Amino acid sequence: MTEVKVSFYLKRNEEKADGTVPILGRIRIGKSMVQFSAKVSVPVSLWDTQSGRATGKSKTALSVNASLNKICVAIHSAYRDLLVKKENVSALEVKNAFQGIASEQDTLVKYYEAHNENFLKSVGVNRCMETYKRYGVSLAHLKRFMRKKYNVSDMAFQALTPSFVADYDYYLRVELRFGSGMIVNTICQLRSIVKIAINNGLLRNDPFLGYEYITQPIVPKSLTAAELKILIKTKLSRPNLNFIRDMFLFSSFTGIAFSDMRNLTAQNLSIAEDGVRWVHLKRKKTGAPCHIPLLEIPLQLIEKYRGIAKDGKLFPMISCSKTNIYLKRIATECKIDKRITFHMARHCYASVVTLSQGVPLETVGELLGHTDWRATRIYAQVNTEKIDEDMRHLNKRLSGKFHLADNHVEDAVL
């Protein structure tokens, strides 16, 4: 570590009317050097050039030296703080830190904001608008936390410690009462910013070191096969509920998310050489391409609503929030004791329509537009009926292949 040296000297050509002269400071780190005003003046007669201090025990001398010593302590402290963030520190950086002049990339919130601005420029290229919005929401939570906990609007990166992360987790979990998934997403986005800062040399020690995400077991979000059949067959009380059910069923038998489904047009449809009809799309959330062969129910629904929607859309869909309100009423009429949401349809497609019918997990992931098989596992609910069926098939295949030795019971007893 290069030593920081601080020295003081007089600016003799600017003597004031009271006979005092301004004191200037010099910070030297290796080959870098910078000057600054100490904002202190001293009579020339009291100044010792060799020591860089006032001489004697007069009130003036003691006051001047106390101010200069305080400056030295502040400069060395600023230097140590900067070394926490980066290995090579210049004299100018120390001067700016000592004088309270921080660059935009030295503070957490400003760096986070700059990241989000750059992220927005990439939306539509290799970034998604929904992800950008989530970063914005996470930043808003972080700002409110810092204001409440520390009464600050921003802070230097070196102030990020494991205790800061633990306090933020507590704030999200206990004070805001966020669920595990929301906490993980919010913390992950902050962690991404911190990793970028570390890679850019703004922070040396990872404040997330030792932090573990506390998650709860994933509760299956799919309807069962029996519940899906009830949903299909139940006679509903109102025409608009029939329409909402149809939209839910289209998603249940294609796995297409609400945000993608509402943008489908005839341009997304095609017929292969073998006569199989397909729907092709690029997922709004991830940008991943999806190619899905259409089963009987989706084909029937496309024909049922052909030409009804505006702008060439396949379906005249309403907002997701209103759709979920109607799905709640549908669940009540079908006597299904679950909180049905539109997103549950993708889970139905993964667990009931595909996996339970023997479609491999890798294929299901492709159909859902996943780039990571672990994401597919979240959607995949293998029920006890499927396990029982698989084990019965296994028992048949193994039948007659393995036998116990002809041991008598009495031979096994000691």
C-alpha positions in Angstrom: 0.0 0.0 0.0 1.4 3.4 -1.0 1.7 5.9 1.8 -0.3 9.1 1.8 1.7 12.2 2.8 0.2 15.5 3.9 2.2 18.7 4.3 1.4 22.4 4.8 3.0 25.6 3.6 2.2 29.3 3.4 1.0 31.2 0.5 3.2 34.2 1.3 2.2 36.4 -1.7 -1.4 36.8 -0.3 -0.8 38.4 3.1 -4.0 39.7 4.6 -4.6 43.1 6.2 -4.3 41.6 9.7 -0.8 40.3 8.9 -1.8 36.7 8.5 -1.1 34.4 5.5 -3.3 31.6 4.1 -2.1 28.0 4.7 -2.2 25.6 1.8 -2.0 21.8 2.0 -0.4 19.3 -0.3 -1.5 15.6 -0.6 1.1 13.2 -2.2 0.4 9.6 -3.0 3.3 8.0 -5.0 3.7 10.2 -8.0 0.3 11.9 -7.8 0.1 15.2 -6.0 -2.6 17.8 -5.4 -2.9 21.1 -3.5 -5.8 22.4 -1.5 -6.7 25.4 0.8 -6.6 24.6 4.5 -9.0 27.6 5.0 -6.7 28.6 7.9 -4.4 31.7 8.2 -1.5 32.3 10.5 1.0 35.1 11.2 4.2 34.5 9.3 6.1 35.0 12.6 4.5 31.9 14.1 5.1 29.6 11.2 7.8 26.9 11.1 8.6 25.9 7.6 10.3 22.6 8.5 7.5 21.1 10.6 4.7 22.7 8.7 3.1 23.9 11.9 2.7 27.0 14.0 5.3 27.3 16.8 4.8 28.3 20.4 1.9 27.8 22.8 -0.1 30.9 22.1 -3.8 30.6 21.6 -3.4 31.3 17.9 -0.7 28.7 17.4 -2.6 26.0 19.3 -5.8 26.8 17.3 -4.0 26.7 14.0 -2.3 23.4 14.8 -5.5 21.8 16.0 -7.2 22.7 12.7 -4.3 21.3 10.7 -4.2 18.1 12.7 -7.9 17.6 12.2 -7.4 18.0 8.4 -4.6 15.3 8.5 -6.9 12.9 10.3 -9.7 13.5 7.8 -7.4 13.0 4.8 -6.0 9.7 6.1 -9.5 8.5 7.0 -10.7 9.3 3.4 -7.7 7.5 2.0 -8.5 4.4 4.0 -12.1 4.5 3.0 -11.2 4.7 -0.7 -8.8 1.8 -0.4 -11.7 -0.4 0.7 -13.2 0.3 -2.7 -10.2 0.2 -5.0 -6.6 -0.7 -5.0 -5.1 2.4 -6.7 -6.2 5.7 -5.3 -5.0 9.1 -6.6 -4.3 12.2 -4.5 -7.1 14.0 -6.3 -9.6 11.3 -5.3 -8.5 11.7 -1.7 -8.9 15.4 -1.9 -12.4 15.1 -3.3 -13.4 12.6 -0.7 -11.9 14.7 2.1 -13.8 17.8 0.8 -17.0 15.9 0.3 -16.9 16.0 -3.4 -18.0 12.5 -4.5 -18.2 11.3 -8.0 -21.5 9.9 -9.2 -20.2 6.3 -9.2 -19.0 6.5 -5.6 -22.5 6.4 -4.2 -25.0 3.6 -4.3 -28.2 5.3 -5.4 -26.6 7.4 -8.1 -24.8 4.3 -9.4 -28.0 2.3 -9.3 -29.8 5.1 -11.2 -27.1 5.2 -13.8 -27.4 1.4 -14.2 -31.1 1.7 -14.8 -30.7 4.4 -17.4 -28.2 2.3 -19.3 -30.5 -0.7 -19.0 -33.4 1.3 -20.5 -31.3 2.0 -23.6 -31.0 -1.8 -24.1 -34.7 -2.5 -23.8 -35.9 -4.0 -27.1 -32.3 -5.0 -28.0 -31.3 -7.6 -25.4 -33.2 -6.4 -22.4 -36.9 -6.6 -21.4 -39.1 -3.7 -20.3 -40.6 -5.7 -17.4 -37.1 -6.3 -16.0 -36.3 -2.6 -16.2 -39.5 -1.8 -14.3 -38.6 -4.3 -11.6 -35.2 -2.6 -11.2 -37.1 0.6 -10.8 -39.4 -0.8 -8.1 -36.4 -2.3 -6.2 -34.5 1.0 -6.3 -37.6 2.7 -4.8 -37.7 0.2 -2.0 -34.0 0.7 -1.3 -34.4 4.5 -1.2 -37.2 4.3 1.3 -35.2 1.9 3.5 -32.1 4.1 3.5 -34.3 7.1 4.4 -36.0 5.3 7.2 -33.1 3.4 8.7 -30.2 5.9 8.2 -32.0 9.1 7.3 -29.9 9.5 4.1 -30.8 9.7 0.5 -27.6 8.1 -0.7 -24.4 6.6 0.7 -20.9 5.6 -0.3 -20.3 2.1 -1.4 -17.9 1.5 1.5 -20.9 1.9 3.8 -22.4 -1.3 2.4 -21.6 -4.0 5.0 -23.1 -7.4 5.9 -25.1 -5.7 8.6 -26.6 -3.3 5.9 -27.8 -6.3 3.9 -29.2 -8.0 7.0 -31.1 -4.8 8.0 -32.5 -4.5 4.4 -33.7 -8.1 4.5 -35.4 -7.5 7.9 -37.0 -4.4 6.5 -38.5 -6.2 3.5 -39.4 -9.3 5.4 -40.8 -7.9 8.7 -41.7 -4.3 8.1 -43.0 -4.6 4.6 -44.1 -8.2 5.1 -43.0 -9.2 1.6 -43.2 -12.9 0.6 -40.0 -14.9 0.1 -40.2 -14.6 -3.7 -40.5 -10.8 -3.6 -37.6 -10.6 -1.1 -35.3 -12.8 -3.2 -36.1 -10.7 -6.4 -35.5 -7.4 -4.6 -32.3 -8.5 -2.9 -31.0 -10.1 -6.1 -31.3 -6.9 -8.0 -29.4 -5.0 -5.4 -26.8 -7.8 -5.4 -26.4 -7.4 -9.2 -25.6 -3.7 -8.8 -23.1 -4.5 -6.1 -21.4 -7.1 -8.3 -21.1 -4.6 -11.1 -19.5 -2.1 -8.7 -17.1 -4.7 -7.4 -16.1 -5.6 -11.0 -15.5 -1.9 -11.7 -13.2 -1.5 -8.7 -15.6 0.6 -6.7 -15.9 -1.9 -3.8 -13.4 -4.4 -2.6 -15.4 -6.4 0.0 -18.6 -8.1 -0.9 -21.3 -7.1 1.7 -23.3 -10.1 0.6 -20.6 -12.5 1.8 -22.3 -15.0 4.1 -25.8 -13.8 3.2 -28.2 -16.7 2.5 -31.6 -16.3 0.8 -34.4 -17.5 3.1 -37.0 -19.2 0.9 -40.1 -21.2 1.6 -41.1 -24.4 -0.2 -42.8 -23.7 -3.5 -46.5 -24.3 -3.2 -47.9 -26.0 -6.4 -49.9 -23.4 -8.4 -51.6 -25.8 -10.8 -55.1 -27.1 -11.0 -55.3 -30.9 -10.8 -56.5 -32.8 -13.8 -59.8 -33.3 -12.0 -60.2 -29.6 -11.3 -59.3 -28.7 -14.9 -62.1 -31.1 -16.1 -64.6 -29.5 -13.8 -63.6 -26.1 -15.0 -64.2 -27.2 -18.6 -67.5 -28.8 -18.0 -69.2 -26.6 -15.5 -72.1 -24.4 -16.9 -71.4 -20.8 -15.9 -74.0 -18.2 -15.1 -72.8 -15.4 -17.4 -71.5 -15.1 -21.0 -68.5 -13.0 -19.9 -67.4 -15.8 -17.5 -67.5 -18.2 -20.4 -65.1 -15.9 -22.4 -62.7 -15.6 -19.4 -62.7 -19.4 -19.0 -62.0 -19.8 -22.7 -59.0 -17.6 -22.4 -57.7 -19.5 -19.4 -58.2 -22.8 -21.2 -56.3 -21.5 -24.3 -53.3 -20.7 -22.0 -53.7 -24.0 -20.1 -53.3 -25.9 -23.4 -50.6 -23.8 -24.9 -48.6 -22.5 -21.9 -48.7 -18.9 -23.4 -48.5 -16.2 -20.8 -51.1 -13.4 -20.6 -48.8 -10.7 -21.9 -47.9 -12.7 -24.9 -51.4 -14.1 -25.6 -53.0 -10.7 -25.8 -50.7 -9.7 -28.7 -51.3 -12.9 -30.8 -52.4 -12.3 -34.4 -52.9 -14.6 -37.4 -49.2 -13.8 -38.2 -48.2 -15.9 -35.3 -49.9 -19.0 -36.8 -48.5 -21.5 -39.3 -49.3 -24.9 -40.8 -46.4 -27.4 -41.1 -46.0 -29.8 -44.0 -47.6 -32.6 -41.9 -50.7 -30.5 -41.3 -49.9 -29.7 -37.7 -50.8 -26.1 -36.8 -48.3 -24.1 -34.8 -48.1 -20.8 -32.9 -44.8 -18.9 -33.0 -43.9 -16.0 -30.8 -41.1 -14.3 -28.9 -41.8 -14.0 -25.2 -42.3 -10.4 -24.0 -40.7 -11.2 -20.6 -37.4 -12.8 -21.8 -37.3 -12.4 -25.6 -36.9 -16.2 -25.9 -38.6 -17.7 -29.0 -41.5 -20.2 -28.5 -42.8 -22.7 -31.1 -45.9 -24.5 -29.8 -48.0 -27.1 -31.7 -51.7 -26.4 -31.2 -53.8 -29.0 -29.5 -57.5 -29.5 -30.2 -58.9 -27.1 -27.6 -56.8 -24.1 -28.6 -57.7 -24.7 -32.3 -61.4 -24.7 -31.4 -61.0 -21.4 -29.5 -59.2 -19.7 -32.3 -62.0 -20.5 -34.7 -64.6 -19.5 -32.0 -63.3 -16.0 -31.7 -62.0 -15.5 -35.3 -62.7 -11.9 -36.5 -64.1 -10.6 -33.2 -61.0 -8.8 -31.8 -59.7 -5.5 -33.1 -56.4 -4.9 -34.9 -56.2 -8.4 -36.1 -55.7 -9.9 -32.7 -56.8 -13.5 -32.1 -58.7 -12.7 -28.9 -60.6 -9.6 -27.5 -58.8 -9.8 -24.1 -59.4 -7.5 -21.2 -56.9 -6.5 -18.5 -55.1 -9.1 -16.5 -56.4 -7.7 -13.2 -60.1 -7.8 -14.3 -59.5 -11.3 -15.8 -58.3 -12.5 -12.4 -61.3 -11.0 -10.7 -63.6 -13.0 -13.0 -61.5 -16.2 -12.5 -62.2 -15.9 -8.8 -65.9 -15.9 -9.6 -65.5 -18.9 -11.9 -63.7 -20.8 -9.1 -66.6 -20.2 -6.8 -69.2 -21.4 -9.4 -67.0 -24.5 -10.2 -66.7 -25.1 -6.4 -62.9 -25.2 -6.8 -61.3 -24.3 -3.4 -58.3 -22.5 -4.9 -57.4 -18.9 -5.7 -57.2 -19.2 -9.5 -55.2 -16.6 -11.4 -54.4 -16.5 -15.1 -50.8 -17.3 -14.5 -51.9 -20.7 -13.1 -52.8 -21.7 -16.6 -49.1 -22.0 -17.5 -48.6 -24.3 -14.5 -51.5 -26.4 -15.7 -49.9 -26.7 -19.1 -46.6 -27.8 -17.6 -47.9 -30.3 -15.0 -51.3 -31.5 -16.2 -51.2 -31.2 -20.0 -47.6 -32.1 -20.8 -45.5 -33.6 -18.0 -48.2 -35.9 -16.6 -48.7 -37.2 -20.2 -45.0 -38.2 -20.5 -43.6 -35.1 -22.3 -39.9 -34.8 -21.2 -39.0 -31.8 -18.9 -36.6 -30.5 -21.6 -39.4 -30.3 -24.2 -41.7 -28.6 -21.7 -39.0 -26.0 -21.1 -38.8 -25.3 -24.8 -42.5 -25.0 -25.1 -42.7 -22.6 -22.2 -39.8 -20.5 -23.6 -37.5 -21.2 -20.7 -33.7 -20.8 -21.1 -33.0 -22.6 -17.8 -34.4 -26.0 -16.8 -34.6 -24.9 -13.2 -37.3 -22.4 -14.2 -39.3 -25.3 -15.7 -39.0 -27.2 -12.5 -40.9 -24.4 -10.7 -43.9 -25.0 -13.0 -43.7 -28.7 -13.0 -46.0 -30.3 -10.4 -45.8 -34.1 -10.6 -48.9 -35.4 -8.8 -49.3 -38.7 -6.9 -51.4 -40.2 -9.7 -48.5 -39.8 -12.2 -46.0 -41.2 -9.7 -48.3 -44.3 -9.1 -48.7 -44.8 -12.8 -45.0 -44.6 -13.5 -44.2 -47.0 -10.7 -46.7 -49.5 -12.0 -45.1 -49.4 -15.4 -41.7 -49.8 -13.8 -42.9 -52.8 -11.8 -44.1 -54.5 -15.0 -40.7 -53.9 -16.7 -38.8 -55.3 -13.8 -41.1 -58.3 -13.3 -39.2 -61.6 -13.4 -35.8 -59.9 -13.8 -34.7 -60.0 -10.2 -35.2 -62.7 -7.6 -34.1 -63.3 -4.0 -31.9 -66.2 -3.3 -33.8 -69.4 -2.1 -33.2 -68.7 1.6 -35.4 -70.3 4.2 -36.6 -68.2 7.1 -35.0 -70.4 9.6 -31.6 -70.0 7.9 -31.8 -66.2 8.4 -32.5 -66.5 12.1 -29.5 -66.5 14.3 
